Amino acid sequence: MTPGSRLRELLAGDPFIAADCYSGLTARIVQDAGFPAAYMGGHSTSMMHYAVPDYGVFTSTEMVEIAGRVAEAIDIPLIADADEAGESVASVYRAIRRYERAGLAGVHIEDEIDPKHSVWDGPLLPVPDLQARIDAAVSARRSQDFVIIVRSNEFQVANGGGSGSLDEMIRRAAAAAEVGADAFIPTFATQEQLTAISAEVELPLGDYQGLTPGLQFTLFTGWGVTAAAHAHRRIAQHIMEHGTLPEDFAGHGESMAERLAERRGWTDQTEYDEVIRRWADRTGRPLRTLPW
């Protein structure tokens, strides 16, 4: 079964959460916590790896490279934020091919124009151009398993370029379905708006909030990188001021030994230890007992 087919099973089943990750380790943690899918947001990944804002300056090439490492680290399907997937239909076509080849289950592309979310108060992509973008993405995939999700920011008036029109959101959802989108994200839709969209468009709907009625999936993002950044700053500041780790470094009453045991699980250390042990035994080399 391919990553995409596993994601399609989720889209056809019970509503689910794809949880925030931005690295192989955080994806492994999401999987270990029991989530059925993982999600790499553009903001989280660009912030963690490049310390740049989500203005469209984080390129498809950079995202594909990181997403491929993340997909390799987990067994659950990975969805990535592909933003606009490039500045032309040709670059969208190539980007989708690379995302699929990297082992992802699917991506979402959106109707923004770069530099999105910035001080520029630009409009959303016109519907004909949005359909051309989606068509390029749908045509690029080598397998029908790979999932193309379309996101519209029509309801984001303050920082997304939208007008807030429900009729326009429905028009964009219908346009996406017409050219082969597999799911649709009407970003920050209310429950009433979700009901209206569902009545007009037969696509699974997603969002970035809790699993409210009408949503088939939600993409929880941003919390992981924010928590990690604050924790890193707090500990770094404590070391700078006191020269030692804070007393509550382990957290939640865990000992350092328990933390090291977690690391063993998250990095497949036991599996690699066994590979090395068999090599040492076969070749007569000595072994040692590790303290972690």
N, C-alpha and C positions, 0 to 999 in steps of 0.2 A: 504494500500500500504506500502510495506517495504522500509527502507532506500535504499536498493540495487536496488529495482525496480525503485525508483525515479531517482537514478543515471543512470540506464540503459536508461531511457527516455531521460536524458540529452545527453548521448553518442549517441543516435539515432537522436537527434534534431540539433538545431543550435549550432555552436561553443560557448563554455562558459569558464568562469574563475572560478576556485575554489580558494578562497582567504585565505591568511595566518591567522592562529590562533594557539594558544598554550595553551589555557585555556578556561574554560567555558565562562568567560566574553568576551574574544576577539572573540570567536566564535559567541556569541550573537551580538557583534558589527558588524561582517561580515554579519550576517543575516539581521540585521537592515539596513545596507547599501544597501541591495538589491541583494547581490550575490546569485546565485542559489545553490551553494555548498561551503563547507569549506574544507580547507586542513591543516593538522597538519604535518609539516616537522620535521624530526628528529633533525636537527641542532637547529631549533627554540625551540623545546620542551626540548631538553636536556640542552640547554644553560640556559633557563629560570628556569627550575625546579631543575637542579642539578649542573649547572655551569661546565659542562664537554664538551669536544669537540665531534664532530660527527665522532668518530673513531671506532664506533661499540661497545663502552663501555656502551652505553645506552641500557638497555636490553629490550627485548620484554615484559617481565613482567611489567616493569616500564611504557612503552609506553601504553600498554593495560589499565593499571589502570587509567592513565590520560585521555586517549582517551574515555573511558567509561563515565567519568564525562562530557567531552565536548559534546559527542553525546546526553547525557541526556538534555543538556541545550538548544538545538536547534531543529528546525523542518526540516531544510534543510539537505541533505545528507552530511556526513563527510567521507573524504578520509584520511587515515593515511599513513605515511611513515613507512613501516614495516622493512626497511633495508633488511637484509638477512633473517629475521624472525627466526633466530636460527642457530646453528652450525651444525645441522644434519637434515635430512628429517623428523625425528621423532619430533624434536622440532619445525620445520616449521609447521607440521601437527597440533600440539597442539596450537601454536600461532594463526593460522588462525581460529581455532575453538573459541578461546577466543576473538579475534577481532570481529567476527560475533556475538557472544553472548553478547558482550558489546554494541551492537546497531549501529555499523558502517555500512556504505554503501559499503565500499571496502577498499582495501589497495594496495599499490604497493610494490613489492619485486624487488630486483636488482641482478646483476651478479657480485657484489663485493665479495672480501674475506677479512675478518677482519685481522689486524687493517686497515681498509680502510681509504683513504684520509690522511694517516699519512706519516711520513718520510720513511716508508717502501715502496719500489717501486715494489709492488707485481702485479701479473697478474690478469686478470679477471677470473671468474669461467669458466672452460671448458664447452663447450656446452652440452655434455651429463649430466654433473652434474647440469647445469642450468635447463635442462629439468626435471631432477629428483626433483629439488627444486620446480619448477612450478607444476609438477604433484602432489606432496604432498600437495601443497596449494589448488589446484583445488579439489582434493579428500576430503580434510578436511571440506569444506563448507557443511553445512546441507541444505542450500537452493541455488538453481541456481541463485537466485537474487544477491547474494553477488558477488561483482566485484573484479576480480584478474587482476591487472595491472602489467605489467612487464617493468622494466626500465633497459636499458643497458647504460653503461658508455664507450662504445667503442670509442666514439669521444673525450673522456677526456684523452688526452695523458699525460699532465703534472701532474695531481693529481688524475687520476681515473683508471689507469692501462690499458687503451685502447691503440690501435695501430693507431687509426684514419682512419681505413679502412671502406669505404662504403660497400664493398662486405661482410666484416665480420659483419657489423651491419645488413645488410639484412639477412644474415645467422642466426643471433641471433633472429631477428624478426620472421622469418619463423619457427624457432625451437620453439619459444614461442607459436605461433599460433597453431602449430602442436599438442601441449599437452594441449590446452584449455585456453590459456590466453585470456582475454576479451579486452584488450587494450595494447598499447605498447608506451613506452617513449624512443625515441632515443635521449638521452640528448644532448642539444645544437646543434641539426642538423640545417643546413642551409635550406633555402627554396628549393634549388635544390636537396639537399639530401632527404628532405621529399618527394618530387615528385618521386624520384627513389625508395624509400622504399614503398610508396603507390602503385606503379606499380607492386610490387612483393608480397605484403602482405596485405590481406584484414582485417586489424584491425584499429580501431580508434587510431589516433596518438596524443600524448600529449607532452608537454615540460614545461620549466620553464621561458619562455620568453613571449613577447607579442603574441597575437593571429594572427600569420602570416598565410598566405594561406597554407593549407595542415594540419593545426592543428585542431583537434576537441575540444581539451581542453588545458588549460595551468594552471599550479599550481604556483601562485604567493606566494613566501615564503621568509622569512628572514627579510623583511622590518619591520614587526611589532615588533619583539623582539629587533631589532637594535634601532628602534626609542624609544621604552620603556626604554631600558638601558641607552641611551644617555640622555633622559629626566630625568630619576631618578638620574643619576650622577650629572647633572646640578643643579637640585633643591637641592639635598643633599649637594653639595658643597656650594651653596648660603646660606643655613641654617647654615652650619658649620661656614661660614665666617661672617654672619650678624645676625644670630639668628632669622630671619624672613623668610617667604615665599617670593620669588621674586614677584615683582609687576605684572608681566605678567603671573602669575601662572595659572589663569583661561584660558588664551589664546583665540585668535580669537575674542576678545571683549566680551566674555561671562562673566556673573557675577557668583559668587559662587552659587547663587540660581539656575541659569540655569544649572550649573554643577550638583547640587544635584538632580534636576529634571531629568537629564539624568540618574543618578544612579538609580533613582526610576524605570525608564523604563527598564534598563538593568538587574535589579535583580528581576523583577516581584513584586516589593514592593507593588503596588496597590492591586494586587491579594491577597497577604498575609495579607495586612491590612483588606481586606474585610472578610477573614476567621476569623481573630481575632475579628473584629467588631461584626460579627454574634454570636460568642461565648460569648462576653461580654454582648450583648443585651439579649441573651437567659438566661444567668445566673445572670443578674442583676449587673454586674460589671461596674465600671466607665470607661469612655473613655476620651482621651485627644486629642488635636489637635497638630499634629507634625509640626515643623517649616520647614520640607523639604518634 
